[in-house]
């Protein structure tokens, strides 16, 4: 698909009944996008909201901001709305952005300075989480732009955060034209279809180790965490391996990190309170898939089966030694 006469970047925001968050999100983006004219395309895909989402978007349009507003006649579900955003995007690069996250001041300029002059598969934008004040950045030293020519090193750096939509700027021109998006429907991980496709067709990627995105904390959920990040993630990996011929070694990097850190930490927390996530049977979901992995037995199985106080101590100590030995 030729991109010469199309935008360089599309920012697409899927939204549903969160007009207050959307308003805040748009206010940060439009003020940065105005200087780029047609080089930046902005899409809002409204999943049949019943609040004042349409009025919020129309107010920006009335003020002269170019927004392609799509209002669905019915709710397509999150994955369906994500697919619609991807298909509607005309930019060479594509950023699917959550309606409750914020693109920090000057972030768009930093992104455009990269993608206007060179070719990358993915530009990963570092983020931090906030509860109320998004301007309170963590005080941590950052390294700036890190270029990766080694695919596995880049995967190791990003690991499970390929799933975080607001941080992954995707080179849409590198996405396999034969990729069937329906292969990833109903996984809650639809975004991994184009993210991984672009990644595995790239020779150079960037990790922008500077805070460019502020993410709203404790504002997601509504699904089963282990089912999505355990079972469904495995389905996505196996689809790329079996249908699209991607090497398993790339996914093994993510699996090991996920077992050592993300799943075990979530399980320990959820055993006290599932919070906004749905209750689930950790063992029956994860054991059939991950029992061949040593990391499962060291980190996840104790988090599921052992008494909670002992499991917390064991996992904390195990993660410490794994990190010390450069295994985490």
C-alpha positions in Angstrom: 0.0 0.0 0.0 1.6 3.4 -1.0 1.8 5.9 1.8 3.3 8.9 -0.1 0.1 10.9 -0.2 -1.2 9.7 3.2 -0.5 10.7 6.8 2.8 9.7 8.4 1.0 8.8 11.7 -2.5 7.8 12.6 -3.5 8.1 16.3 -6.7 6.1 16.8 -8.7 6.2 20.0 -11.2 3.5 20.7 -13.7 4.6 23.3 -16.9 3.6 25.1 -18.9 5.6 27.6 -15.8 7.5 29.0 -16.4 11.0 27.7 -14.6 12.7 30.6 -11.5 10.6 30.0 -11.7 11.0 26.3 -12.0 14.8 26.6 -8.8 14.9 28.7 -7.0 12.5 26.3 -8.0 14.6 23.2 -7.0 17.9 24.8 -3.4 16.6 25.1 -3.3 15.2 21.5 -5.0 17.9 19.4 -2.8 20.7 20.8 0.3 18.8 19.7 -1.1 17.6 16.4 -2.2 20.9 15.1 1.3 21.9 13.9 1.6 18.8 11.7 -1.5 19.3 9.6 -2.3 16.3 7.4 0.8 14.5 8.5 -1.0 13.3 11.6 -4.5 11.7 11.3 -6.7 11.5 14.4 -9.5 8.9 14.6 -12.0 8.4 17.4 -14.0 5.1 17.2 -17.0 5.3 19.4 -18.3 1.8 20.3 -22.0 3.0 20.5 -21.6 5.1 23.6 -24.7 6.3 25.4 -23.1 9.2 27.2 -22.0 12.5 25.7 -19.0 11.2 23.8 -20.4 12.4 20.5 -20.8 15.9 21.9 -17.3 16.0 23.2 -15.8 15.0 19.9 -18.0 17.4 17.9 -16.9 20.2 20.1 -13.3 19.6 19.1 -14.3 19.4 15.4 -16.3 22.6 15.7 -13.1 24.3 17.0 -11.3 23.4 13.8 -9.5 20.2 14.9 -9.5 17.4 12.2 -10.9 14.3 13.8 -12.4 11.3 11.8 -15.2 10.4 14.1 -16.8 6.9 13.7 -19.8 6.0 15.8 -20.8 2.3 15.7 -24.4 1.4 15.3 -23.8 -1.4 17.8 -21.1 -2.3 20.3 -18.5 -4.3 18.5 -16.7 -5.3 21.7 -13.1 -4.1 22.5 -11.4 -6.4 19.9 -13.9 -5.4 17.2 -13.4 -1.7 17.9 -9.6 -2.1 17.8 -9.9 -3.8 14.4 -12.0 -1.0 13.1 -9.4 1.5 14.2 -6.7 -0.4 12.4 -8.6 -0.8 9.2 -9.6 2.9 9.2 -6.1 4.2 9.7 -4.4 5.7 6.6 -1.0 6.5 8.2 2.2 4.7 7.5 2.6 4.4 11.3 -0.3 3.6 13.6 -0.8 4.3 17.3 -3.8 2.8 19.0 -4.3 5.0 22.1 -6.4 4.3 25.1 -9.0 7.0 25.9 -7.9 7.3 29.5 -4.2 7.7 28.8 -2.4 10.9 28.0 0.3 11.8 25.4 2.6 14.0 27.4 3.6 17.5 26.2 6.1 17.4 23.4 5.8 13.6 22.9 4.3 13.9 19.4 7.2 16.0 18.3 9.7 13.4 19.6 7.8 10.6 17.8 7.6 12.5 14.5 11.3 13.3 14.6 12.0 9.6 14.5 9.4 8.3 12.0 9.8 11.1 9.5 13.4 10.4 8.9 14.0 6.6 9.3 12.2 3.3 9.1 11.3 1.3 12.2 9.1 -1.6 13.0 8.0 -0.4 16.4 8.7 2.7 18.4 8.0 1.8 22.0 7.0 4.7 24.2 7.9 4.5 27.9 5.0 5.1 30.3 4.3 5.6 33.9 1.0 5.1 35.9 -0.8 7.7 37.9 -3.9 7.8 40.1 -4.9 11.5 40.1 -2.2 13.8 39.0 -0.6 12.8 35.7 2.1 15.5 35.9 3.7 13.8 38.9 6.3 11.7 37.0 8.4 9.1 38.8 11.9 10.3 39.6 13.9 7.8 37.7 16.9 8.3 35.4 16.0 7.6 31.7 18.4 6.8 28.8 16.5 8.4 25.9 16.4 6.8 22.5 17.7 3.2 22.4 17.9 1.6 18.9 17.7 -2.2 18.6 19.0 -4.1 15.6 18.7 -7.4 17.5 15.1 -8.5 17.6 15.4 -10.8 20.6 17.1 -8.0 22.7 14.2 -5.7 21.8 11.6 -8.3 22.8 13.4 -8.9 26.1 13.3 -5.2 26.8 9.6 -4.7 26.0 8.4 -8.2 27.0 4.7 -8.3 27.9 4.2 -4.6 27.3 3.7 -5.2 23.6 0.1 -5.6 24.8 -0.1 -2.0 26.1 -1.7 -0.2 23.2 -0.8 3.4 24.1 3.0 2.6 24.1 3.4 0.9 20.7 3.8 2.9 17.6 3.5 0.4 14.7 4.8 0.5 11.2 1.6 -0.4 9.4 3.5 -0.7 6.1 5.4 -3.7 7.5 2.3 -5.6 8.6 1.8 -8.8 6.5 -0.9 -8.1 3.9 -2.1 -11.7 4.3 -2.5 -11.3 8.1 -6.0 -12.5 9.0 -7.2 -10.3 11.9 -10.0 -12.7 12.7 -7.4 -15.2 13.9 -7.1 -13.1 17.0 -10.7 -12.2 17.6 -12.1 -12.7 21.1 -8.7 -12.8 22.7 -8.7 -9.4 24.3 -5.3 -9.1 22.6 -6.3 -8.1 19.1 -3.6 -5.5 19.0 -0.9 -8.2 19.0 -1.9 -9.2 15.5 -0.5 -6.0 13.8 2.1 -5.4 16.6 3.8 -8.7 16.2 3.4 -8.8 12.4 5.2 -5.4 12.1 7.8 -6.5 14.7 8.7 -9.7 12.9 9.1 -7.9 9.5 11.3 -5.2 10.9 15.1 -4.9 11.0 15.3 -2.0 13.5 13.1 -1.0 16.5 13.3 1.8 19.1 12.7 1.8 22.8 12.1 5.4 23.8 13.4 5.4 27.3 11.8 8.7 28.3 8.4 9.1 29.7 6.1 10.0 26.8 2.8 8.5 28.0 0.9 8.8 31.3 -1.4 5.8 32.0 -4.4 5.9 34.3 -4.0 3.4 37.1 -6.8 1.0 38.2 -9.1 1.9 35.3 -9.1 -1.3 33.4 -10.2 -4.9 34.2 -13.6 -6.4 33.6 -12.0 -9.6 32.3 -10.1 -12.6 33.6 -6.4 -11.7 33.8 -4.9 -15.2 33.7 -7.2 -16.3 30.9 -6.1 -13.3 28.8 -2.4 -13.1 29.7 -2.0 -16.9 30.1 -4.4 -18.8 27.9 -5.2 -16.3 25.2 -1.6 -15.0 25.0 -0.6 -18.6 24.3 -3.2 -18.8 21.5 -1.7 -15.7 19.9 1.8 -17.1 20.1 0.8 -20.4 18.6 -1.1 -18.8 15.8 2.0 -16.8 14.7 4.2 -20.0 15.1 1.9 -22.4 13.3 0.2 -20.2 10.7 2.7 -17.5 10.0 6.0 -19.3 10.5 7.4 -17.2 13.3 10.2 -18.8 15.4 9.1 -20.0 18.9 12.3 -18.6 20.4 10.9 -15.0 20.2 7.9 -15.9 22.2 9.8 -18.0 24.8 11.4 -14.7 25.9 8.0 -13.3 26.8 6.7 -16.5 28.3 9.6 -16.8 30.7 9.3 -13.2 31.8 5.5 -13.5 32.1 5.8 -16.6 34.3 8.5 -15.2 36.6 7.0 -11.8 37.1 3.6 -10.7 35.8 1.4 -13.8 36.3 2.8 -14.7 39.8 2.5 -11.1 41.0 -1.1 -10.8 39.8 -2.1 -14.2 41.4 -0.7 -13.2 44.7 -2.6 -10.0 44.7 -5.8 -11.5 43.4 -5.9 -14.2 46.0 -6.7 -11.3 48.4 -8.9 -9.3 46.1 -9.7 -9.7 42.4 -10.4 -6.0 42.3 -11.9 -5.0 38.9 -10.9 -8.4 37.3 -13.3 -11.4 37.3 -12.7 -14.3 39.5 -11.0 -17.3 37.9 -9.5 -20.7 38.5 -5.7 -20.0 38.1 -4.6 -23.6 38.2 -7.0 -25.1 35.6 -6.3 -22.2 33.2 -2.5 -22.1 33.5 -1.4 -25.6 34.5 -2.2 -27.4 31.2 -0.3 -24.8 29.2 2.7 -23.9 31.3 3.5 -27.1 33.3 6.5 -27.9 30.9 8.2 -24.7 32.1 10.5 -24.7 35.1 9.6 -21.0 35.7 5.9 -22.1 36.2 6.9 -24.5 39.0 9.2 -22.0 40.6 7.0 -18.9 40.5 3.4 -19.6 39.4 2.6 -22.9 41.0 3.6 -21.7 44.5 1.7 -18.5 44.0 -1.4 -20.6 43.3 -1.1 -23.5 45.7 1.0 -22.5 48.7 -0.3 -20.7 51.7 -0.4 -17.0 50.8 2.2 -15.7 53.4 4.7 -18.4 52.4 4.0 -18.0 48.7 4.7 -14.2 48.9 8.0 -14.8 50.7 9.1 -17.6 48.3 8.2 -15.6 45.1 9.9 -12.5 46.4 13.1 -14.3 47.3 13.0 -16.3 44.0 12.6 -13.2 41.9 15.5 -11.6 43.8 17.9 -14.4 43.0 16.6 -14.7 39.4 17.4 -11.0 38.9 20.7 -11.4 40.7 21.7 -14.2 38.3 20.3 -12.2 35.3 17.5 -14.7 34.8 14.7 -12.1 35.2 
